[in-house]
Every structure is written in structure tokens, then in C-alpha cells.
């Protein structure tokens, strides 16, 4: 029988993390499954996760995972408990992907290679007999009597099935295939889609000195974000100065707190020395200045700050760079302490959704059954991964959501328990 006339038990649209897991779950339950991927290979976004290392999941408890979900966490209760983070780890271990746990409970492959994860998933699908068609873009979902019936592709091919799983991803990193096409397919079938916006993304700043600090990574600093005077985020960790502003782990996490902001009055404060209160930092400065009493101010901060940041702090302090440190006044020193404990940046916006790690927004969760991932509007249509209006902090939580919702969708499409 030709593929065009063949009826599949389950068709999965999208070959990312959620889609491949959905196809694996469906095929493992005995379903004749077809996976359609618009790009030249499956798992393309997996390849760039975790800076190319793939932060598969997190080793914390399921409750802690739920605490790290930013939007609609109650919707994910069933999926995260039906296919837990430990089950995700076990799944990959059985595929030969050895894992390790790093800081913050982040789980990575021992190889530190994201490609190992993507390749293992694809190999598993092949071994389960899943048909994988690449460079095939789905342009329409066929529905008869309000039930899923098949898909129409851009090359004119039609594939039939009463169970269709949409796992097309969000709108971030469109080069990986997440171009928002899935949202349009959902809209045509009557679903409401919360407008996608980038989260876990860098933040733009208008500070002119940013270019002087570009490329500098700071560890163990504290970032606070303020929106119209209200403190909306506070976290200690690692960050990075870029050509446009700031990025890095704590910035990416903090960007979610500004999801609904109009960026008309947003600023950040960086505590460069969170381990020291103002009194202790002042004593540290007094000691450093005493040891370098004959040095110019600009040359007396080497033991306190990264070299690239020193000219920036010197300039912002208002203290003459050529002033001998034994001539720095007590008030100038107190002002310097205040600057080091609260380096301020005006935040003008978030990076575009195309650069975001994760897309917030998607199909409204009220239109999806959380126990099955099935649409409440179209029988036999399922959603998983970034297609759904859920997102979480960094740390392996978003891939956990993708794998868990994908697994539940695949299992539900075959009537599995």
C-alpha cells in the first residue's frame, strides 16, 4: 500500500523533543505511527539546548519542578506525574545515554553532547518502526464531524489518521523549525492562541558603558529587576554582558518576570558583592586602599573587580581615575560602596522571540484536557510541548515539560493508561 493511501494509527506533526517522545510512546504501545518534520533532520532544537550539551531534565522532586513552572503549572500536574523526571532519566539511560547531575540538579549526558540525545531518540523511533518523513511541512489538519481525519502537506500529499498530535514547537529559534506554524493550524480549528512572546531571553539596555563590558561574565552576583518601581525578581548566580545588554542564567530566568511589562519604567540592579553587606564592603575598601595607598584610584581595584569592569566602575563612581586612593574621601568611598551594591541599568526591552530559548504563549490550556493532552474542541487532536501555553525557568524544566507532555499525548492517543 502506498504511503498516500495508508491510514496511520497516530500522526505526529513536529520532530522536536515533544514530538519524538510522543511518537516513541505511541509506537511503544503498538501504534502504527508517522512523524512529519518540516526540517532536514529531527531534534534540531535539542542540539542547541544547554549550550549544546542538552540539559535533559532536573533531578529535583516533581513538586519542585512545578514550582519552577511560570505559567499554568496546575495544568501540568498530570503529565509531570505520569512521566516523571526520573522516568525521563531512566528512558535515556535505557537508550544508552548515560547521564550526570550538575549544579542545581541539572541533568546532562555524560558526553556533554546534545547530539547524543537527539540521535538516541531518532534511533529509538526507527527501531520502533515509526515512519519519519523529513522536509515535509503540514499546512492543514483534516477534520470530519469534528474528529481528526488526517493532514495535508505542502507537497500535496495527504496522510490519514484519527489521532493527530501537534508538536510543532513555539516561535523561538525559527531556524530549528519552530516558526509558529503550529499555532496557525490550531487557530484554524477554533483554538484560542495566547500570542507567543519570548521568555528566557536576554534583556536590552540603553547604558552606553555596556559595550565596554561586552563579553564579561560575572559569577555569584545578585540581579534584581524592577518594573515601575516594584521589585519583580531577585536571584543570585551568573550573568553576562552583551552587545545589546545583559544575558546569562539569572537574566534569562528573570526575563520571565517581565513577560507582561511595557518596558516604560524597567531597570536592573546588580549587586556585585552580595556576600558582603555595605559595612563589610566598606571595611574591605578601607583595607584595599590602605594596601595600595600610593596607587591611582583606577589601579587600586584589581583585587575587587574583574579587569574589564574596573574602567566602567571608575567612570560611574565620579572619582577622578588619577586620584591617589589615600585621598579618596569617606563620602566618595560610601558612594562607591552603594554603586558596587547596586549597579543600575535601564532595561528597554527583551530580545525578540526569535532569539528566546522558550516561547511563552500558545494554545489556551482551558481548551486542552490536562489528563490526556487532547483538544476539547476536536476529538483525536492532541497538543504537547511549546504548542501549549506553559513555560518554566531554566534548569532542565522546559525539556522536562516537552518530554512529559509528549509522552502523555502519545500514550493517550493510543488509549494507554
N, C-alpha and C positions, 0 to 999 in steps of 0.2 A: 504494500500500500504506500502511495506517495505521501510525503510529509504534509502536503497541502490538503489532503483528504483525511488525514489521520486525526482522530479525536484523542486528546490527551486527558488524563485524569486531572492534572494540575498544570497550569502555565504560570511561570514566574516571570514578571517583567522587571528586569534590572539585575545585573550580576555583581552587585556590591556585597558588603558584609551581610546585610539583612537578607538579600535575595538568595545568596548562595546557601546561607543557613536554612532558609525556608525550603529551598529545593532539596537540601540534604534531609531535612525532617520528613518531607513529603515522600521522597523516594525510599527512605528507610522504612516507611510504613507500607511500602509496596505499591505506591502510586507510579503510574507512567507519567513522567514529568518532563516538561520542556522549559528551558531557561533561555530567555531572549535578552541579549545585551547589545546596546546601541554602539558600543565602542569596539576597538580591536582586541581587547582582552578583558577578562573578568577580574574583579578585585583591584581595579586601578586606584581607588581611593585608599584602600588598605595599605598600598605601597608607600603612601606619604604620611600615614598616621604615626604618632610617636616619633617624629623627626626621622622617619624611615626605619624605625625599629618596631613599630606596631605595639602599642600599649593595649593588649588584648582585653584585659578586664582589670578589676581591682580585687584584692584578697580580703577586703573588709566584709562585714556582715551585710546581708541583704537590706536590713534596716538602714545601715549607714549609706548604702548605695541610694536608697530612696531619699535620704536626707540631702544628697548631692544633686538630686533632680531639681531643676529650676522651675519647670512648668509642668503642671498636670501630673504630679507624682502619684496621686491615688489611682490614676488610670493604669499605671504600670505595675500595680501590686500583683496581679495575676500572672503576668508574663515573667516578671523577675523571680517569682517563687516557683513557677512551673519549669523554668530552665535557669537555674541559679548561676552565679559567677563560678562556683566550684564545679558545677556541671560543665561550664564552658571550658574551664581549665582541663578537666578530665577528657572532654571531647577532643581537644587539640593534642593532649598527651597521647591519646589512642591513635591519632593520625601521625604520630612520630614527631610532633613539635614539642620539644622539651621546654619547660618554662621556668622562670625565676621571678622572685619577688624583690622589688627595689623600694626605695624611699616612698613613703606614703601608701604602701600597699600596691603599687603599680606592678602589674604582671606583664612581663615581656618574654619573647622567645629567647632561649639561652644564646642562640646565634646572633641576636640583635639585628636580625634581618626580617623586615616586613614581608619580603617576597616569599619567605618560607611559609608564612601563614596563608597568603593568597594561593600559592602553589599547592599547599596541602588540601585546601578547600576544593580547588578545581579537580585535583586528583581523586578526591573522595566522590565528587559528583560523577566523574567518569566511571569510577568503579561501581557506582550505584545504578548506572545506566541512564543517567539524566542526559537528555539531548541538549547540547549547548550550542546555540546559534549566535555568532558574533556579527557585529556590524549590521544588526537588524533593529531598526527603530520602530516601535509600536506607535501608531498615530491615532488609533481608535479602539475602544473596547466595545465589543458587540454585546447587546443586551436584548433578550426576548422575554416578554411577560415579566419584566422586572427581575430577570435572572441572568447571571453571566452566561455568555454563549461562546465567546471567542475573542480573538484580537485581529486587527488589521494592521499590516506593516507598510512602511513607506515604499517598499518594492512591489506592493500589490498583493503580496502573499497573505493568506488568511489561515489562522490556526484555531481549531475549535476546542473548547473546554467549558465545563460548567463551574470550574473552580479557577479563579484568576487571582494571583497575588501581585499587587503593585508594590514594588520595592525599588522605585526609580531614584531614590535619594532626594536631597534637597536642592538648593540653588548655589551652594558654595563649591569652589573649585570646579567650574564647569568643564575644564579640560579633562577631568576624570569621568565626565559623563553626567554629572549632577547639574543639569541645565534647567531644572524646573518643569520639564515636560510632564512629569507625573502629576503635578498639581493641575495642569490643564485637563488631563484625562479625567481626574477626579471631579473637576468643576462641571465638565460636560455631563456627568452622570448625576448632577444635582447636589454634590457635596460642597459645603462651605469650606473655604481655604483661608486660614489666617495668613495674611500677607507675610511672605518669608523675609526675614532680616538676619543679617549675620550676627552670631554670638561667638564667644571665644575668639575674639579678633583684636587686633591692635587698635590703639587709640591715637587720633591725630592731635597734635599740639601746635599752638601758634608761637611758642617760645623760639626766639631766634638762636639761642645758645644750643638748641637741640643738635644742630648739625655738628657742633664741636664735640659732642659726646657720642655721636653716632658709632654704633658697634660696641659700645661699652656694656658689659653685662655686670649687674650688681647682684650679689648674693646676700641673704639674710638682712634684707631691708624691709620696711613696712610701708605698704601702699594704702592710702586712704582716698576714697573718691567721694566727692560732694556734688550734689545736684540741687541747685537753688538753695544753697546753704545747709542742706540736710546731708548728714553722713550716711551714704548708702552702701559703703563697702569698706572693709578693713581686713587686711591679710598680710602676713609676713612670709617672705620667700624670695624668689629670684625674678628679676626683670631685666629688660634690655632696652637701650636707647636705639632708635632707628632714624632713618632719614625723614620720616613723617611724624614721629612722636615716640611712643613707648609700646613695647610688646613684652613677651616672656610670660611664664606661667601665671604669676599673680595678676598680671594685666589682662590676660585672656580670660581668666576666671572673673575678674572684676567687671569686664565689659558687659557681662550678662546683667549686672545690676543697673546698667544704663539703657536697657532694651527699650524702654518707653520714653526716654529722655528726648527733648527737642534740642539739647546741647546749647541752649541760650545762656546758661549760667552753670557751667560744669568745670570743676577744677580738681586736680590731684595734688596730694601732699605726700612726699616721700620722706620717711624718717630714715636717714642714712645710718643711724646708730641706735636701733631700737633696744639694744641690750643695756644702754646707759640712759638714765634719766638726765634731766638738764643739769642737776647739781653735779652728778658724777662726770658728765661730759665736760663741764666747766673745769673741774679739777684735772681732768685729762689734758685739756688745753693748757692749763697753767703749767703742768708738768712738762708737756712737749715744748712749750715756749721757753721754759727755763733751760731746757737741754739745748735749745737752738737759739739762744738769746741774741746772738750776733747775726743771725741769718735774716735775709729779707723775708717778709710775710709769705711771698709766693713760693719760697723754698723751704718752708717750715711745716708743711702739711703732708709730707711724704709718708709718714707712719700712720696717718689718719685716713687718707682717701686714696682711691685709685688715681694714678698719674693723669689720666685723661680728664678726670673730673676737677682736678685742682684749679686750672685756669678759670673754669666756669664758676666755682665757688668763690674764688678770689674776686672775680669781677662782680658777682652778685652781692658780695659782702659789703662792697663800698669802701673797703680798706685798701689804701694805696699798696700795690703789689711790691713796691720797693721799700716800704716802711719796715724798719727793724722790729722784730717781734717783741723786743723788750720795751718798745714804745707804743705797742697796741694798748689802748685804754681798756678799762674794765667794762665800759659800756659797749665798746666795739666787740669785745670778746663775748659778752652776753648776746649781742645781736648775731654773732657768728654761730653760737650755740642754737639759737632759735632757727637760723637758716638750715643748719645741719639736721635739726629735728623736724623740719617741715619745709623741705624744698618744694616750692609750689610751681605747678604747670597749669596753664589754661588748656582745657580739653575742648576742642572744636568739633569733634565728631568721631564716629567709629569707622574703621576701614570698610570698604564696600563688601557686600555679601559674597562676591566672587572670591574674596581673599579670606573669608571666615573659615574656621575649621568646621564649624557646625552651623546649620540653619535652624533658627527658631521660627516657629510658624509651621503651617502645614494643615492637613485635613483636621477639621474640628473633632476633638475626641468624643464629643457628645453624639457623634454620628457613627461611632465605631464601638462594637461590643468588646469591652476590655478583656473578657474571658476567652475570646476566640480570635480577636483582631478582624472579625468580619464586619463589613459595612451593614448599617442598619437600614440603608436605603436600597441596596442592590444585593439580592441573595447570591451567594457564591463569590462575592468580591471581597478580597482581604487587603489590608494595608500593614506595612511594617517599616521599621527604621525611620529615617528622616522624613518620610512621607507624612508622618504623624506629628501633630503639634506638641512635641515634647523635646526637651533638651536638658543637658546636665553639665556640671563642672568638668574640668579636665581631671585626668587621673584614671582613664580607662572606663569611665562611666558611660560615655556615649556609645562606645563599641559594645559594651555590655547590653545596652538598650537595643542596639541593632541586632545582636545575636539572639537575645531573649525574645523580642517581638517577632523576629523572623522564624525562630523555632516554633513559637506558638501558632503563627499563621500557617506554617507548613503542616503542623500536626493537626490543626483544626480543619484544614482543607481536605484532609483525608479521613476526618471523623475520629481521629485518635483521641485517647483520654489523656 
